Amino acid sequence: MTLKRAYINLFIAVILIIFNILLYALDVSRLNIGWTTTIYWISSAIALISIGFSIFHFRLKKEEIKIEQIEEEDLDSDDTPVQTISFAQKHKHEILDWVSFLSISMMLILMIFMFFVLPTNVEGKSMESTLVDGERVLMYHFNYTPERNDVVIVHITDRYLDTSGRQVNQSSEYSDQDQVYFVKRVVAVPGDTVTFEQIDQTEHYHILINGIVYQNQYFQIYEVDNAGRLKMLSYLDANNQLRDHQYFAFGDNESFSYDSRNIGAIHEEDMIGKAIYKLSPLGGISHG
């Protein structure tokens, strides 16, 4: 590492810190993962400390060279003492260079995760065959606004109750009630008219969105029981239109999805991002 490079690294680190603070202040993402923020600031501290040491040692080295030049003029060549240099002393600039490079790289990667895209896992069968249990997807969450047919990641907070009145995220199947996420497809957006059509005098109904019976891309027609119908109706206005900032979202697997038919409308602020690409296995995601 040279002194010039150390100053360049310092400039990059400071710019990344300012950019991070700016993005946080602008609230460009609804995602809140504590461990990324913690590691980011640890990486920032390591970067600044390693760069500071590099600059300090370069300046100190310049002073030592000046002193050695003066001393050499006063000593005979035969009287010059032999100094043993340790590995750490010999390679300290290379070590500090690698530490600053890795910490700055970590800062950049974590910023991308915190504010732009984040890899995440799919759990369960509710999105088959679009997404299968165990697949890994890339989620985009920078200034995200939900649109019809988006495959979204939903943060299930304390506000969501099922048709029996049970708080959804308090189920025993979730180890951390504050970190419960569903993957669903947006099927109705604010302003859509949602009505129901009874099926053969039973307690089950077809769901009509803007006058059309909803079916997914696999031609599965969606049904809802009476309790679910009443739950969905509670989010509609007097004209049977979905209210502002609220969405209906279903799983692509009609028979095995726990979705808006059970828990009602999804609030916009809880839709943290959109699945845009499959990482494992590699492939696109259908949005319509």
C-alpha positions, -999 to +999 in steps of 0.1 A: +000+000+000+012+035-008+002+067+011-019+078-019-038+045-019-044+048+019-060+082+013-081+068-015-093+040+008-101+066+035-121+086+010-140+055-002-148+045+034-160+080+044-182+082+013-198+048+021-205+058+056-221+091+045-241+073+018-253+047+044-265+075+067-282+093+039-301+062+027-311+054+063-324+089+068-344+088+035-360+055+047-356+039+013-362+003+025-387-013+049-362-041+056-348-040+091-322-067+099-302-059+130-272-081+123-264-064+090-263-030+106-241-042+135-216-059+111-216-028+089-205-005+117-180-030+129-165-032+094-166+006+092-146+009+124-121-017+113-116+001+079-111+035+095-087+021+121-066+001+096-064+031+072-055+054+100-026+031+110-014+029+074-013+067+071+004+070+105+031+044+096+038+060+063+043+093+079+064+078+107+085+059+081+093+092+063+106+106+096+126+075+103+142+077+069+153+112+075+168+103+109+186+073+094+201+094+067+215+118+093+228+090+115+245+073+085+265+104+079+279+103+115+287+065+115+312+045+096+298+017+075+315-009+096+298+003+128+263+002+114+242-020+137+223-050+121+185-049+129+163-080+129+128-072+114+099-094+123+074-107+097+046-084+110+069-054+107+082-064+073+047-069+059+027-045+080+017-023+050+005-054+031-015-066+061-031-032+067-039-030+030-057-064+030-076-055+062-088-022+048-097-038+015-118-066+031-135-042+055-144-017+028-157-046+006-178-058+035-192-023+040-202-022+003-218-057+003-238-050+035-250-017+020-263-035-010-281-060+013-295-033+036-309-010+009-311-027-025-312-065-028-310-094-004-309-132-009-335-151+011-349-186+013-383-199+004-400-221+030-432-241+025-454-251-004-477-221-007-459-208-039-455-240-058-449-244-086-435-209-090-413-213-060-405-245-043-396-251-006-358-246-001-352-224-031-332-193-027-344-160-043-331-125-047-353-098-031-354-062-044-364-037-017-351-003-026-381+022-025-404-007-033-440-001-042-462-032-047-478-039-081-503-064-093-488-099-098-456-091-079-442-120-059-437-102-026-421-109+008-445-099+036-435-092+072-462-107+094-464-084+123-487-085+154-515-068+135-524-099+115-552-121+129-567-152+113-604-159+109-605-174+144-589-142+159-556-159+166-525-137+162-507-152+131-471-147+142-477-163+176-480-198+162-458-224+177-443-232+143-424-199+144-393-197+166-390-159+164-423-141+163-407-108+153-392-124+121-421-141+104-422-136+066-445-149+039-439-151+002-471-144-018-484-130-051-503-096-052-537-103-067-556-071-058-544-036-054-561-005-038-592+005-057-599-029-071-634-042-068-636-075-050-668-095-048-678-131-041-699-157-059-714-186-039-706-221-052-737-244-055-754-232-023-724-242-002-704-222+023-676-217-002-672-188-027-653-179-058-634-146-056-640-120-083-615-092-088-629-064-110-657-088-121-635-117-131-632-149-112-596-151-100-575-179-112-537-182-112-513-188-140-518-226-135-555-222-141-564-229-105-597-211-095-595-198-060-621-205-034-627-191+001-650-202+030-675-180+046-652-170+075-625-160+050-651-141+029-661-121+059-625-114+067-618-101+032-650-080+032-638-062+063-611-046+042-634-033+015-653+000+015-690+005+008-683+000-029-665-033-024-632-016-033-600-024-016-589+005+006-557+026+002-524+010+011-540-024+014-535-054-009-548-090-012-521-115-018-524-153-024-500-181-027-497-197-062-506-231-047-544-225-042-550-256-020-520-252+003-517-215+008-523-195+040-529-160+027-553-131+025-582-156+025-572-164+061-556-132+074-572-104+053-555-076+034-517-070+036-507-035+046-483-018+021-457-010+048-454-047+056-445-057+020-408-053+023-397-063-012-402-082-044-387-115-054-370-108-087-347-139-095-341-174-083-305-180-072-308-217-064-316-231-089-309-201-113-339-188-131-365-161-135-397-156-116-430-151-134-449-119-125-480-124-145 
